[in-house]
Amino acid sequence: MKNLVEDGSKNVAVFINDFFPELPPALEKLSKKLGRPIQGVMLVDKTAHSRGKYHRDKNQLFETIVCDFSDPAELRRTIKGLEEKLLLIDATSERSQPYFKLVVPHVPYLPTPTESSLEWATHKGQMRALVGAYRPALVPQVQVVRDDSEDTIATLLNGLRLPYIVKPTGLAASILVNKVSTETELRETLQHSFEVIHDIYARNAGRWEPEMIVEEFIEGDMYSIDAYVNDIGKVWGLPPIRSKTAHSLGMEGFYTYQNESYLEIDDTTVAAGQAAARDAIHALGLRSCVAHVELFHTASGWKIIELGPRPGGYRQFMYAAAYGIDHAYNELLLKIGLEPEIPTKAISYSLITNTYAEEEGTVEAIEGVETARALGSVSNLWVHAKPGDLASPSGKGGDLIVDSEMSNTSQEQLLADADKLRELIKIRTKQPAKNLIGSRS
């Protein structure tokens, strides 16, 4: 990797499909470290571009190149025009990983994950099978299903113990994630899921063929750990983030209601969680990337429930606010063979809130937004719907409506402001309709 750092001709950083605001400052920081300007390039798939299924670089800070990723010759020609200057290549979102997998064979001399590891890490069923083969105690019992037939129902009931968690294999966030405790609930959940799954996969750029996994329900507290893994498998685990689901707080749904940097577990438990994350990363053979690992702390130890070959959502903000860790910059360091820079002393508290519609219907109004934005702990608050859009709960396939990033040196004040934000934000829906999947007009 020495040539990448010292070769002054290597001055182009390519990002696949999705632009995020933390990329330009991270690239500028890397430019200063290396002592030369580095140009950012967005390489965008032609189909994703035509459908608008990517995050645009609205301010045109990077050059954008569009090509057909499904055509190896066209992709080869495009990369050939860049490769003499290529310093690094990266894909920083979940939905971009299948596109990244198509690019990897064309950049064999850059540090990247392998094609196989990207596939395993983005398919929930394959991920569980491989982690289970590597260390069986790390994953719950699970089965992949492709229909709601009588044979499928019988196989599940004979092979797994109720209650179950049912979720899609190829969707991010918590869309169509449900807990079922009875055979009747299992039938209803699978029937609804397979009625809407093709539309939701199309809407949310789902990966692989639409299918569901059914796994035995885990009792415990949910956390996530982002970790850095280099080209020879060395892993640096960051401090865990506590994820509170709606279900854990007695509400409907399994979406992440709130993420918090504050921990109530001891150092020994944290170290065990980081070791579990490391084992899961090694089970999939991931390298030269950030891994986002979601796991439960249970009475019998840590259990892995998700693993993605990319940073977790909101983690740039959360880790920077709580610990002073520049997550995006560390990701770039990994890509050129350098070690990440990881302060570990907490300097503040950070928190994320997510709000979904509680009922299916048409959005009539979203109230309290500006008052909520004025709260002292709120750094950013986004609204992702408008009056007239269709909305539904997360478990029925609905999209996120409102989310926020918050931080404060006082944990008490931070939690009070989070509670106040939820009191203020009201999503009013009307004219409930059947089979809404949360599509936007």
C-alpha positions as a printed NumPy array, in Angstrom:
array([[  0.   ,   0.   ,   0.   ],
       [  3.069,   2.241,   0.253],
       [  2.781,   3.301,  -3.384],
       [ -0.78 ,   4.575,  -2.892],
       [  0.327,   6.857,  -0.06 ],
       [  3.566,   8.091,  -1.625],
       [  2.752,   8.042,  -5.348],
       [  1.749,  11.612,  -6.16 ],
       [ -0.016,  10.536,  -9.333],
       [ -2.651,   8.674,  -7.282],
       [ -5.062,  11.525,  -6.703],
       [ -8.585,  10.294,  -7.561],
       [-11.057,   8.902,  -5.027],
       [-14.095,   7.151,  -6.537],
       [-17.381,   6.7  ,  -4.682],
       [-20.092,   4.389,  -5.975],
       [-23.554,   5.882,  -6.584],
       [-24.309,   7.655,  -3.299],
       [-22.946,  11.035,  -2.205],
       [-22.909,  11.957,   1.485],
       [-21.992,  15.369,   2.964],
       [-19.222,  13.936,   5.164],
       [-17.214,  12.848,   2.101],
       [-15.781,  16.23 ,   0.949],
       [-14.373,  17.231,   4.383],
       [-12.97 ,  13.719,   4.875],
       [-11.312,  13.897,   1.462],
       [ -9.921,  17.357,   2.215],
       [ -8.479,  16.028,   5.477],
       [ -6.871,  13.137,   3.601],
       [ -5.453,  15.562,   1.03 ],
       [ -3.718,  17.483,   3.812],
       [ -2.327,  14.283,   5.304],
       [ -0.908,  13.118,   1.978],
       [  0.257,  16.565,   0.926],
       [ -1.52 ,  16.618,  -2.432],
       [ -4.996,  17.515,  -3.725],
       [ -7.356,  14.591,  -4.24 ],
       [-10.28 ,  14.735,  -6.658],
       [-13.572,  13.077,  -5.742],
       [-15.507,  11.244,  -8.46 ],
       [-19.024,   9.848,  -8.245],
       [-19.352,   6.725, -10.414],
       [-23.091,   6.216, -10.887],
       [-24.876,   3.284, -12.492],
       [-26.947,   4.273, -15.519],
       [-30.121,   2.535, -14.317],
       [-29.865,   3.925, -10.768],
       [-29.313,   7.366, -12.29 ],
       [-32.341,   7.186, -14.59 ],
       [-34.58 ,   5.999, -11.743],
       [-33.237,   8.488,  -9.224],
       [-32.187,   5.613,  -6.916],
       [-29.048,   7.286,  -5.642],
       [-27.957,  10.272,  -3.529],
       [-26.977,  13.096,  -5.878],
       [-24.037,  15.428,  -5.387],
       [-26.359,  18.445,  -5.555],
       [-23.595,  21.034,  -5.208],
       [-21.382,  19.309,  -7.801],
       [-18.412,  19.09 ,  -5.455],
       [-17.225,  15.918,  -7.206],
       [-17.172,  14.977, -10.861],
       [-20.043,  12.63 , -11.757],
       [-19.57 ,   9.84 , -14.309],
       [-22.557,   7.725, -15.378],
       [-22.11 ,   4.328, -17.003],
       [-23.883,   0.99 , -17.349],
       [-22.615,  -1.256, -14.545],
       [-24.348,  -4.266, -16.101],
       [-22.116,  -3.982, -19.18 ],
       [-18.607,  -5.203, -18.169],
       [-17.013,  -3.725, -21.288],
       [-18.483,  -0.268, -20.687],
       [-17.514,  -0.425, -17.016],
       [-14.002,  -1.533, -17.976],
       [-13.625,   1.376, -20.422],
       [-14.849,   3.864, -17.836],
       [-12.473,   2.677, -15.124],
       [ -9.6  ,   2.465, -17.614],
       [ -9.891,   6.219, -18.009],
       [ -9.332,   6.657, -14.267],
       [ -7.129,   3.794, -13.137],
       [ -3.702,   5.409, -13.534],
       [ -4.795,   8.069, -11.024],
       [ -6.943,   5.865,  -8.758],
       [ -6.093,   6.226,  -5.069],
       [ -9.156,   4.519,  -3.612],
       [-12.66 ,   3.297,  -4.394],
       [-15.514,   3.035,  -1.928],
       [-19.24 ,   2.395,  -1.539],
       [-20.654,   3.887,   1.639],
       [-24.333,   2.901,   1.559],
       [-26.125,  -0.428,   1.872],
       [-27.907,  -0.189,  -1.467],
       [-24.653,   0.571,  -3.309],
       [-22.948,  -2.689,  -2.342],
       [-24.344,  -4.798,  -5.25 ],
       [-23.016,  -2.125,  -7.63 ],
       [-19.675,  -2.123,  -5.811],
       [-19.513,  -5.894,  -6.313],
       [-19.66 ,  -5.322, -10.085],
       [-16.833,  -2.779,  -9.929],
       [-14.427,  -4.771,  -7.72 ],
       [-13.11 ,  -7.103, -10.494],
       [-12.037,  -4.039, -12.477],
       [ -9.852,  -2.597,  -9.679],
       [ -7.758,  -5.632,  -8.612],
       [ -4.814,  -3.544,  -7.41 ],
       [ -6.75 ,  -1.429,  -4.905],
       [ -7.676,  -2.545,  -1.364],
       [-11.35 ,  -3.583,  -1.491],
       [-13.602,  -6.286,  -0.043],
       [-13.968,  -9.376,  -2.233],
       [-17.011,  -9.892,  -4.423],
       [-18.064, -12.918,  -2.353],
       [-17.778, -11.107,   0.975],
       [-19.94 ,  -8.267,  -0.333],
       [-22.61 , -10.748,  -1.411],
       [-22.537, -12.651,   1.879],
       [-22.689,  -9.494,   3.971],
       [-25.661,  -7.986,   2.12 ],
       [-27.829, -11.103,   2.112],
       [-29.291, -11.699,   5.564],
       [-29.745, -15.417,   5.002],
       [-26.228, -16.079,   3.698],
       [-24.719, -13.904,   6.427],
       [-26.407, -15.944,   9.165],
       [-25.409, -19.247,   7.59 ],
       [-21.736, -18.304,   7.35 ],
       [-21.484, -16.686,  10.787],
       [-23.238, -19.751,  12.21 ],
       [-20.739, -22.026,  10.491],
       [-17.835, -19.989,  11.895],
       [-19.187, -19.656,  15.439],
       [-22.633, -21.255,  15.974],
       [-23.368, -19.49 ,  19.267],
       [-23.343, -16.097,  17.545],
       [-26.598, -16.429,  15.57 ],
       [-30.178, -17.505,  16.357],
       [-31.852, -20.402,  14.525],
       [-33.173, -19.186,  11.183],
       [-34.846, -20.284,   7.939],
       [-35.243, -18.514,   4.579],
       [-38.718, -18.655,   2.978],
       [-39.948, -17.649,  -0.46 ],
       [-43.713, -18.067,  -0.091],
       [-46.493, -18.462,   2.447],
       [-47.582, -21.961,   1.374],
       [-48.816, -24.651,   3.749],
       [-45.55 , -26.553,   3.301],
       [-43.565, -23.449,   4.271],
       [-45.713, -22.84 ,   7.363],
       [-45.352, -26.479,   8.443],
       [-41.568, -26.428,   7.96 ],
       [-41.239, -23.318,  10.092],
       [-43.432, -24.583,  12.902],
       [-41.614, -27.928,  12.984],
       [-38.13 , -26.455,  12.772],
       [-38.182, -23.277,  14.876],
       [-39.578, -22.361,  18.269],
       [-42.109, -19.535,  18.487],
       [-41.996, -16.54 ,  18.769],
       [-40.274, -15.476,  15.539],
       [-38.884, -12.358,  13.927],
       [-39.847, -12.141,  10.237],
       [-37.893,  -9.821,   7.926],
       [-36.823,  -9.447,   4.273],
       [-33.377, -10.715,   3.265],
       [-32.515,  -7.81 ,   0.999],
       [-33.889,  -4.591,   2.489],
       [-32.236,  -2.071,   4.784],
       [-33.745,  -0.314,   7.807],
       [-36.658,  -2.101,   9.5  ],
       [-39.117,  -2.322,   6.632],
       [-41.467,  -5.335,   6.919],
       [-39.856,  -6.498,  10.184],
       [-42.425,  -8.086,  12.503],
       [-42.609, -10.316,  15.554],
       [-45.067, -13.219,  15.446],
       [-46.06 , -15.255,  18.499],
       [-48.706, -17.61 ,  17.074],
       [-49.361, -19.637,  13.957],
       [-52.172, -17.25 ,  13.017],
       [-49.86 , -14.239,  13.245],
       [-47.242, -16.087,  11.185],
       [-49.76 , -16.763,   8.421],
       [-51.021, -13.164,   8.403],
       [-47.524, -11.671,   8.413],
       [-46.188, -13.848,   5.599],
       [-49.316, -13.317,   3.519],
       [-49.089,  -9.526,   3.815],
       [-45.317,  -9.51 ,   3.281],
       [-45.477, -11.5  ,   0.053],
       [-48.389,  -9.377,  -1.189],
       [-46.314,  -6.174,  -1.014],
       [-42.691,  -7.335,  -1.098],
       [-42.123,  -6.972,  -4.855],
       [-43.383,  -3.378,  -4.843],
       [-41.274,  -2.53 ,  -1.788],
       [-38.156,  -4.117,  -3.293],
       [-38.68 ,  -2.041,  -6.422],
       [-39.247,   1.129,  -4.386],
       [-36.282,   0.651,  -2.049],
       [-33.762,  -0.958,  -4.429],
       [-33.968,  -4.329,  -2.701],
       [-31.135,  -6.792,  -3.261],
       [-31.495, -10.338,  -4.631],
       [-34.816, -12.082,  -5.205],
       [-37.541, -11.003,  -2.761],
       [-37.659, -13.453,   0.132],
       [-38.066, -13.457,   3.914],
       [-36.104, -14.897,   6.791],
       [-37.781, -16.264,   9.884],
       [-35.623, -16.558,  12.999],
       [-36.231, -17.406,  16.621],
       [-36.898, -14.298,  18.673],
       [-34.049, -13.135,  20.925],
       [-34.615, -11.593,  24.348],
       [-32.008,  -8.966,  25.139],
       [-30.763,  -5.426,  24.578],
       [-29.871,  -4.3  ,  21.081],
       [-26.584,  -2.574,  20.226],
       [-24.555,  -1.82 ,  17.138],
       [-20.81 ,  -1.678,  16.666],
       [-19.059,  -0.139,  13.699],
       [-15.612,  -1.633,  13.147],
       [-12.677,  -1.057,  10.823],
       [-10.989,  -4.043,   9.149],
       [ -7.831,  -3.669,   7.085],
       [ -6.484,  -5.652,   4.151],
       [ -4.977,  -8.394,   6.388],
       [ -7.974,  -8.765,   8.708],
       [ -6.964,  -6.601,  11.664],
       [-10.129,  -5.251,  13.285],
       [-10.636,  -2.101,  15.331],
       [-14.029,  -2.102,  17.093],
       [-15.608,   1.246,  17.994],
       [-17.655,   1.776,  21.188],
       [-21.128,   0.211,  20.958],
       [-24.221,   2.306,  20.292],
       [-27.406,   1.334,  22.154],
       [-30.361,   0.833,  19.785],
       [-33.812,   1.013,  21.338],
       [-36.506,  -0.489,  19.139],
       [-40.139,   0.519,  19.315],
       [-40.95 ,  -3.014,  20.516],
       [-38.448,  -2.82 ,  23.41 ],
       [-40.275,   0.289,  24.656],
       [-43.69 ,  -1.358,  24.498],
       [-44.774,   0.113,  21.158],
       [-45.705,  -1.494,  17.861],
       [-42.941,  -2.212,  15.365],
       [-39.29 ,  -3.212,  15.314],
       [-37.809,  -0.08 ,  13.781],
       [-35.041,   1.735,  15.635],
       [-36.923,   4.222,  17.775],
       [-33.786,   5.774,  19.27 ],
       [-29.992,   5.3  ,  19.108],
       [-27.896,   6.438,  22.087],
       [-24.143,   6.695,  22.684],
       [-24.529,   6.391,  26.463],
       [-23.681,   2.883,  27.72 ],
       [-24.781,   1.05 ,  30.842],
       [-22.624,  -2.037,  30.279],
       [-19.143,  -2.582,  31.717],
       [-15.84 ,  -2.697,  29.844],
       [-15.693,  -6.501,  29.927],
       [-19.089,  -6.752,  28.247],
       [-18.097,  -4.127,  25.671],
       [-14.924,  -6.087,  24.851],
       [-16.95 ,  -9.288,  24.417],
       [-19.305,  -7.487,  22.027],
       [-16.385,  -6.169,  20.002],
       [-14.929,  -9.703,  19.869],
       [-18.264, -11.024,  18.582],
       [-18.289,  -8.34 ,  15.894],
       [-14.71 ,  -9.248,  14.933],
       [-15.605, -12.947,  14.618],
       [-18.587, -12.123,  12.391],
       [-16.374,  -9.949,  10.164],
       [-13.843, -12.756,   9.849],
       [-16.603, -15.294,   9.158],
       [-17.515, -13.353,   6.006],
       [-13.921, -12.622,   5.024],
       [-14.474,  -8.875,   4.962],
       [-11.427,  -6.686,   4.443],
       [-10.508,  -3.072,   3.653],
       [-13.837,  -1.632,   4.757],
       [-16.012,  -0.424,   7.599],
       [-18.411,  -3.042,   8.952],
       [-21.687,  -2.164,  10.64 ],
       [-22.651,  -4.941,  13.064],
       [-25.986,  -5.111,  14.892],
       [-26.166,  -7.471,  17.838],
       [-28.142,  -8.373,  20.942],
       [-26.708,  -8.674,  24.429],
       [-28.51 , -11.69 ,  25.92 ],
       [-28.254, -13.83 ,  29.033],
       [-26.231, -16.352,  26.997],
       [-23.898, -13.802,  25.384],
       [-23.834, -11.654,  22.251],
       [-25.894, -12.612,  19.173],
       [-25.319, -11.17 ,  15.682],
       [-28.462, -10.058,  13.827],
       [-27.133,  -7.833,  11.02 ],
       [-23.78 ,  -7.175,   9.352],
       [-23.177,  -4.742,   6.522],
       [-19.92 ,  -3.879,   4.688],
       [-20.392,  -0.129,   5.2  ],
       [-20.815,   2.486,   7.962],
       [-24.01 ,   2.481,   9.99 ],
       [-26.58 ,   5.187,   9.444],
       [-25.927,   8.425,  11.358],
       [-22.642,   7.028,  12.707],
       [-20.561,   9.888,  11.319],
       [-22.53 ,  12.25 ,  13.554],
       [-22.861,   9.941,  16.551],
       [-19.197,   8.981,  16.811],
       [-17.969,  12.526,  16.123],
       [-20.281,  14.108,  18.691],
       [-19.72 ,  11.498,  21.409],
       [-16.015,  10.665,  20.953],
       [-14.472,  13.006,  18.37 ],
       [-14.05 ,  10.118,  15.903],
       [-14.049,  11.124,  12.224],
       [-15.71 ,   8.001,  10.824],
       [-15.605,   8.951,   7.126],
       [-11.937,   9.953,   7.32 ],
       [-11.011,   6.668,   8.989],
       [-12.783,   4.791,   6.216],
       [-10.603,   6.548,   3.648],
       [ -7.46 ,   5.747,   5.644],
       [ -8.363,   2.044,   5.51 ],
       [ -8.773,   2.241,   1.757],
       [ -5.127,   3.241,   1.28 ],
       [ -3.669,   0.862,   3.87 ],
       [ -3.302,   3.277,   6.814],
       [ -4.538,   2.708,  10.362],
       [ -7.636,   4.551,  11.613],
       [ -7.373,   7.303,  14.219],
       [ -9.642,   6.422,  17.156],
       [-10.064,   8.644,  20.234],
       [-11.887,   6.593,  22.894],
       [-12.701,   9.115,  25.637],
       [-16.319,  10.266,  25.631],
       [-16.652,  14.033,  25.197],
       [-20.439,  14.331,  24.943],
       [-23.612,  12.3  ,  24.388],
       [-25.281,  11.737,  21.03 ],
       [-28.702,  10.417,  20.081],
       [-30.835,   9.68 ,  17.009],
       [-34.646,   9.673,  16.856],
       [-36.789,   8.027,  14.157],
       [-40.502,   8.603,  13.657],
       [-42.859,   6.611,  11.41 ],
       [-46.556,   6.976,  10.763],
       [-48.647,   5.083,  13.297],
       [-51.498,   4.396,  10.855],
       [-51.859,   3.743,   7.146],
       [-53.252,   6.571,   5.113],
       [-52.527,   9.844,   3.343],
       [-50.37 ,  12.369,   5.16 ],
       [-52.557,  15.315,   6.087],
       [-50.004,  17.306,   8.089],
       [-46.671,  16.997,   9.907],
       [-46.826,  19.321,  12.895],
       [-44.302,  20.74 ,  15.338],
       [-41.246,  20.573,  13.07 ],
       [-39.876,  24.1  ,  13.503],
       [-40.447,  24.122,  17.268],
       [-38.64 ,  20.798,  17.532],
       [-35.715,  22.11 ,  15.456],
       [-35.277,  24.927,  17.976],
       [-34.606,  22.546,  20.885],
       [-31.112,  23.025,  22.311],
       [-29.928,  19.452,  21.686],
       [-31.114,  19.219,  18.064],
       [-28.323,  19.419,  15.496],
       [-30.323,  18.268,  12.453],
       [-33.942,  17.326,  11.819],
       [-35.242,  16.027,   8.495],
       [-38.779,  15.525,   7.153],
       [-39.1  ,  12.899,   4.406],
       [-42.779,  13.241,   3.485],
       [-45.282,  15.955,   2.654],
       [-49.067,  16.316,   2.709],
       [-50.625,  14.051,   0.112],
       [-47.992,  11.319,   0.37 ],
       [-48.986,   7.802,   1.348],
       [-47.702,   6.553,   4.692],
       [-47.88 ,   3.435,   6.809],
       [-46.115,   1.915,   9.833],
       [-42.627,   0.438,   9.409],
       [-43.852,  -3.129,   9.929],
       [-46.259,  -2.765,   7.002],
       [-43.558,  -1.442,   4.686],
       [-43.784,   2.267,   5.419],
       [-40.912,   4.729,   5.053],
       [-39.328,   6.862,   7.732],
       [-41.119,  10.21 ,   8.063],
       [-39.022,  12.282,  10.51 ],
       [-35.531,  11.726,  11.923],
       [-33.144,  13.845,  13.957],
       [-29.533,  14.026,  15.17 ],
       [-29.081,  15.316,  18.716],
       [-26.194,  15.864,  21.147],
       [-25.517,  17.473,  24.512],
       [-22.85 ,  17.375,  27.214],
       [-25.72 ,  16.727,  29.654],
       [-27.314,  13.323,  29.199],
       [-30.299,  14.414,  31.282],
       [-30.966,  17.418,  29.049],
       [-30.446,  15.342,  25.892],
       [-33.041,  12.771,  26.933],
       [-35.453,  15.525,  28.004],
       [-35.12 ,  17.22 ,  24.62 ],
       [-35.653,  13.886,  22.825],
       [-38.868,  13.34 ,  24.778],
       [-39.984,  16.896,  24.01 ],
       [-39.261,  16.422,  20.305],
       [-41.539,  13.394,  20.229],
       [-44.302,  15.354,  21.966],
       [-44.009,  18.106,  19.382],
       [-43.84 ,  16.028,  16.168],
       [-47.295,  14.84 ,  15.095],
       [-47.904,  12.957,  11.847],
       [-51.562,  13.338,  10.904],
       [-52.974,  10.846,   8.4  ],
       [-56.442,  10.513,   6.889],
       [-58.434,   8.255,   4.579],
       [-56.88 ,   4.946,   5.606],
       [-56.58 ,   2.594,   2.668],
       [-55.754,  -1.072,   2.211],
       [-52.431,  -2.359,   0.905],
       [-50.562,   0.936,   1.148],
       [-46.813,   0.376,   1.106],
       [-45.611,   3.886,   1.954],
       [-44.911,   4.995,  -1.623],
       [-44.45 ,   8.707,  -2.181],
       [-46.12 ,  10.739,  -4.858]])
